[in-house]
């Protein structure tokens, strides 16, 4: 079973908590008039979102709240909760936008829908205890074919409503029963969205027209600013060349003048020192600075030459002695070849002794004396020995070698003295030349002084000229710095970076002056158009332009949205038309079967008609509860004809009668016809339950049995809750709920299962 229970608390006559459980296909509610059994039906209407107080037999929300009785206090609210079995996940929500929607199943085994109303008329809706909007309730119910038209609840008198309804209203009932009302909602929503879009596009167009003059003015100002920007860009390029060249020129000139200043200052100091020195020398005679050195070198040369003469003299003596020894030794070697007499030997010895003595007397050098004495001693020993064998020759040779070594030492000393002599002579020459030059310099001091004074005067003159150039360069620097300040105002602080650029070409002052004049002309033009950057104007222009472009894009989007809405509305209408026609065909098939069953023949069918279309011209869609409320009087006041729309006409033909007009049917015939039609509609798209509130009141016994047969057939598709006084109808039910009202004025429920009652009766 889909419908499981309904719980009432403080609703109308149900002052105490009351629960009706639905466990069988057909449940009957019975009770005497005024007991409150119809309040159960109204509770079902109430909890399923009924907004018409007329349908709930009240004027406001407070009329639905239990007022209290003698033994039971009044309630602070009216509450109804209806519970469904959702184990098969038949309940779902619709998600997505109007054009692209999808269903999301509600993942609960049970779905409880609750509604509370308070004395101030405020309503509270819940799904499984969570507070929701009425729209959510209706969306959830629409997924199980329970629409807002209430076709699933048929009350006494309302069974005939479908027959008395206009073709347009009858069409709405059919659409709702077929589950097509969602298309109507979407068409209505799309239409209102289209109206809003048309209104928005009109407003957007108005906004664009408002800002157009201001945008044109700003554009003109931007043109001026852009022209100024072009001139600033040109000025920037000119400044780059001018400033880099001027900066390079100033740097080079500064370096040149500094170097020239340094040279003139240093040269002037040198000249001052020399002039001062010459003047001092002129006033007092000063001995030559080279005289003392020259005397010392001449004395050194004399000593050197004296030492060299002595050594030369000694060397000559030694060379003579060596020659004598060499000669004598040579002669002595010849003695071995012959025998000499004693007198000869003595003669020889005497001669040698004579020479040695002579050498000794003439030479005073101690080393030579010692050598010669040694030779004398050896010769004396030889004179005593007649044998002049090699023994004598060896001694002489040894002495000979010693004399040679002495000679070499003396030669080395002589050579050293010769070198020193030459160096001293060269130094003396240089000093004499310097002294000579000094003497010349002293003689030319007067002339040199005049030359130095003349050069000093030239240095002073050049210094004055340099000061003039420095002053001129200072003026150029000042003008350059002022130009940097003015340029910085016009093109920004980046101008300072140009001073770091070194010009590679030779700076032509005339070309620089021409460039400066060109810069001045552009600066004057900038002043004429407004030299400022125009940042505020540009910002405002960009913002206004962006706003206009946004509005243009908005217009484009709105136009696209209009096209989409028009396409969607057309598609929805085509789908609605197709499904409506198919649904009517299915209803006609069931309608014919039920009608034939009720009347034992005849024919009945629904026909689609075309009528003038009525729409509210001031209707604006908003997603809230009021979107689903319909005030017929208000609608009629605001209706205006616009084209045509479909309607539903009922055509019947009773067997064995020529009656075809509904108005010509009797009350019973009308009831049977409306019941047949309502049951046919329910068969085509069966809701989870149907509430039949005394729809069998006008039936006789025979028709009541037919009515009962239809109930049993319908219970295969929908759960039936039947409010009845008819015993035949009661016999079709499995469970009876009896509603009574005691002395306390509170409705109470009693239930009985017919099978249990039958067994109990037996």
C-alpha angles and dihedrals in degrees: 000000000000100000109059108170148333123218123202127192125170091349111143108298095358098092092162130052109279129179128197113196120202111207103145135058093250123034120181125205115202137172144124122291113280093022091113101251091133087055087071089058091047090048088057090050090047097051092045091060107269108171101182109096087196089064089051092048094243142101099222144358093274089063089066095057120093107256096205132247141220096289101020125062122230119268125243092218144005115242132184126176122186120193128205133191108244099172088122090049094237094151118084143162126234114237134182132044130308095272099040112035132158138181125248116198118233105241099215129105090218129035118201119190117194135185130185129186125197130205092261089058096252113145128208122198127196139183112201089342095309116118112242141164125271087245089061090052093051092044091052093047093047088063088067096041096260103136134185093253090076097229087148089064115059115181131189106282092017091078086071091044094086089055094048095042121105119257089254094051091044089054089053091052091050092047091049092049090049091050091246097122088093087067090052090050091050093046089048091046092047091047092052090045088052090051090049090048092051089049091048093049089051090051091046090051089050091051091050091050089050095053096038096087092045091047090051091050091048090047090055090049090048088052089056090046091048089050088051088048090053089051090047089050089051089045089050091055092045091048090050091058095038098046096042091049094042092046091049091048093049092048094049094044091047091051092046094048092045091052092046090047090051092048094048092046093049093044091048091052091049092050091048091053094048094046090049091049094050091048091051092048090050093055097049129027114239125200114246110271089222099053098086093046090049093053091049092050093048090052090048090051092050093051091047093051091047092052091047091051092052093049091047090052092049090046091054091051093049092047089052092050090048092051090051092048091047090051095045093045088051090052091045090056089060092057090075089068096057144032115248130199125244092247091054093050091050090049090053094046090048091053092050091047090050093053094045092049089048090052092047092051093050100040118068099180108119095218093053093047091053092051094046091048089053090051090049091052092050092046089050089054090050091052090061093052119066091196105089094185125151092288091079092044093055094055092049091049091051092052089046092057091049091054091051092054090050089051091054092050091051090048091053091052090048092051091049090051090049090054092047090048092055093047091049092048089051092050091048089050092051092046092048089049091050090047089050091049090047089052089049090047091051090051091049097044092106093053093044091048091056090048092050092048089051091051090047090055089051090051090052091049092048089049091055090049090048091052089053091051090048091051090049091049089049090057090049089051092050092050089047093052091049089050090052090053093049092044091049089057091051104039104014138251091305086086088082090065089065089067088066092058112096114214112231096200130075110269111242109202092205092051089048091052091050090049091050091052090051089051090051091053092053090047089055090050090050090053090052093053094036116275095219122107093246090221094156093049093047091048092049091046092050091047092047091044091049089048091051092046089048090051090047090051088045089053090050091048091047091050089050089047090051090052091047091048092048091049091046093048090049092048092047091049091049091048091045091048093049096047092041092055092046090047092050090052090053091047091050091054092052092038091057092049095048092042092051089047093051097043101028091243139342127111137269132178143157121243126201113232133188118229139168110288119237120198134168108251093200095046114132118180119232126171102241139097093281090065087074098044118095123198105189095197092052091047092052092051092054099038120120128181116255120163124302137307138192125268136179123239122192117221121188135173117192118214115260090005134092093215111127103150115091091219090061093059121103122243093261092046091050091050092050091046094049091045090050091050094046092048090048091052091049091050094055096054105007118204118217090258142009126210115207111189108195092314088150095057095107096045124107123223095271094048090043089062090051088047090052091051090053090050092054090049092048093048088068089069106026136026109249128216107187124191105197151148092198114110092204090056091046090055090062092058124089095203129034123203114198119203119204135171119211132194091286091068093238124127114239132192130225122180135196134178109226094220090054090046091051092051090046091051092050 
